[in-house]
Protein backbone atom coordinates (compact mmCIF):
# COMPACT_ATOMS: atom_id res chain seq x y z
CA UNK A 1 0.00 0.00 0.00
CA UNK A 2 2.80 2.45 0.81
CA UNK A 3 4.40 1.88 -2.56
CA UNK A 4 1.09 2.66 -4.27
CA UNK A 5 0.68 5.85 -2.24
CA UNK A 6 4.12 6.98 -3.34
CA UNK A 7 3.73 5.91 -6.97
CA UNK A 8 0.33 7.55 -7.24
CA UNK A 9 1.95 10.85 -6.37
CA UNK A 10 0.61 11.51 -2.87
CA UNK A 11 3.75 13.57 -2.24
CA UNK A 12 4.08 14.91 -5.80
CA UNK A 13 2.92 18.45 -5.05
CA UNK A 14 5.13 18.75 -1.99
CA UNK A 15 8.81 19.64 -1.96
CA UNK A 16 9.98 16.80 0.28
CA UNK A 17 13.34 15.14 0.74
CA UNK A 18 13.72 11.38 1.18
CA UNK A 19 13.14 11.35 4.94
CA UNK A 20 10.10 13.61 4.73
CA UNK A 21 8.63 11.48 1.95
CA UNK A 22 8.94 8.25 3.94
CA UNK A 23 7.44 9.83 7.06
CA UNK A 24 4.61 11.44 5.07
CA UNK A 25 3.70 8.14 3.36
CA UNK A 26 3.91 6.22 6.66
CA UNK A 27 1.69 8.82 8.30
CA UNK A 28 -0.92 8.37 5.58
CA UNK A 29 -0.68 4.58 5.34
CA UNK A 30 -0.66 3.79 9.05
CA UNK A 31 -2.95 6.66 10.07
CA UNK A 32 -0.40 7.90 12.58
CA UNK A 33 -2.13 11.30 12.83
CA UNK A 34 1.14 13.24 12.93
CA UNK A 35 0.75 16.98 12.54
CA UNK A 36 2.47 18.86 9.72
CA UNK A 37 4.77 20.49 12.29
CA UNK A 38 5.76 17.09 13.67
CA UNK A 39 6.50 15.77 10.20
CA UNK A 40 8.72 18.79 9.48
CA UNK A 41 11.11 17.48 12.15
CA UNK A 42 12.27 14.87 9.63
CA UNK A 43 13.52 17.52 7.19
CA UNK A 44 16.99 17.61 8.73
CA UNK A 45 17.44 13.89 8.12
CA UNK A 46 17.17 14.10 4.32
CA UNK A 47 20.29 13.62 2.24
CA UNK A 48 21.94 11.55 4.94
CA UNK A 49 21.52 14.28 7.53
CA UNK A 50 22.70 16.74 4.86
CA UNK A 51 26.17 15.19 4.77
CA UNK A 52 25.32 12.02 2.86
CA UNK A 53 26.14 9.85 5.87
CA UNK A 54 23.04 8.08 7.21
CA UNK A 55 20.22 7.30 4.80
CA UNK A 56 17.30 9.68 5.31
CA UNK A 57 14.79 7.05 4.23
CA UNK A 58 16.17 4.67 6.85
CA UNK A 59 16.11 7.23 9.65
CA UNK A 60 12.52 8.17 8.77
CA UNK A 61 11.60 4.49 8.83
CA UNK A 62 12.99 4.34 12.35
CA UNK A 63 10.90 7.39 13.25
CA UNK A 64 7.81 5.54 12.03
CA UNK A 65 8.69 2.50 14.11
CA UNK A 66 9.24 4.70 17.14
CA UNK A 67 5.85 6.39 16.77
CA UNK A 68 4.05 3.09 16.19
CA UNK A 69 5.73 1.49 19.22
CA UNK A 70 4.74 4.48 21.36
CA UNK A 71 1.07 4.25 20.38
CA UNK A 72 0.65 0.56 21.16
N, C-alpha and C positions, 0 to 999 in steps of 0.2 A: 504494500500500500504506500509506503513512504517513497519508493521509487516512482510510482505513478504520480504522486503529488508533485514531486520534483520535475518529472518529465512533462507533466501537463502545465508547467509554468506557474505554479503557485507563488514562486518567488521572482518571477520574470520582471515584474514592474518595480521591484525593490533593488536598491544598490547594496547588495549583501556580499560579504566575503564568505569564505568556505565555512568558518565556524558559525557565523550568523545563519547561513543557509541550513546547516544541519540542525541547529537549535530551533529555527523557525518551523522546519518540516516536522521535527519531533513534537513540537508544541501542538501543531495541527493534528498530527496522526494519533498521538496518545492523549489528546485533550488535557494537556497539562495546565492550561489556564494561566500561563505566564503572561505578565503584562509586557507591553512594548518596552518600557523602561528596563525591566528585568532582562529581556532578551538583548538589549543593547550592551549589556555587560560582556557579552561574548565577542564584541567587535575587536577587542584588543588581542584576541587569540587567533585571528585570521592571519594567513601568511606565516604560519609557524611562529606566532607571537611577534610578528613583524620582523623577525630575523631569520626566517626560514629554518627554524630549529625543530620545534615540536609541531606536528601536523594539527592544524586548526580544526579539521573535521574530526580527528580523534579526540581532541580536548573537548569539543562540543558534545561528542558522544558520551564522554564521561560526565559532563554536566547533566545530560539527560538521565543517565543512570542515577546520579546523585539526587536529582529531583524526584524521580520515580521511587527510589528507596525511601526517601523522606516522607512521601505521601502514603506509604503502605503501613 
